[in-house]
Amino acid sequence: MSTLVEPDPPHADRLGCVDDVMEPNNLATAARTLTVSELSSSQLRQCGADDWFAFMLAPDVGMQVRITFDSTAADLDLYLYVQRNDGLHLLDASETVFDEEVVWIPPQRQSTSVLMRVYNYGGSAASYELRTPLVPRAAHDACASAMTITAGQSVTGNTLGAANDLTFLSRACTGYRDPGGDLFYAVAVPRGQRLSATVVSDEDLALYVLDDCVSRCCWAGADFMDAGTETLMWTNDSGQDRTVVLGVDSFDARVAAPFTLSVGVDAAL
């Protein structure tokens, strides 16, 4: 997480532009505090300068922030910062050339002070829509509360509501780090049987098998695609029936998305 060091740009308001009712909020020190009800959806306008907003997230609640605008008229970027004792720290950024910018803060364990910056790269007058849906923490976000699923079952989930409960010390499990939000599923695998699991998503998610939620030893992992399908197989050759834990995770804390997880158990070849 990096510290905010960039200065606020000296944009001047454009002649004839009528700014929105949130002004003045062109500086971090003048950020407009929003309530949860105001955060849902707003039509806003800026006259060449940046817009700053401040809000407080309750424990176990995340937020996805999205702005949409006409990119032929203005180039807007979006940043999220968290307030720490030593100042502002950049949490997420979106700097594309398209009509939409999206940033994300996952659920935190404690109340979190957040600042949002709509950066006007070109200094042009711009109208944009701000949407900030709140996302509660998923029920099976922790390994100890893993959701039980059975062979032949498919379930849907969304790591958008997940915090980072498990981080491996090395890349050995999936080939990558796993700082993303994770969700967990418990599956019974009889001795001598083979578990197959597939996760399908529009984002680059990872999949792994843990022995249990105490030692959290990774027995198999998959993270091979930029986006799409991840599949793994694991054979229970322990000599006894086992209940293992499947984790859906990500290589990047900023990557979160809906997914479908399918599992099967059959005779090992």
Disulfide bonds with the S-S distance in Angstrom:
Cys17-Cys47 1.97
Cys143-Cys213 1.92
Cys173-Cys218 2.00
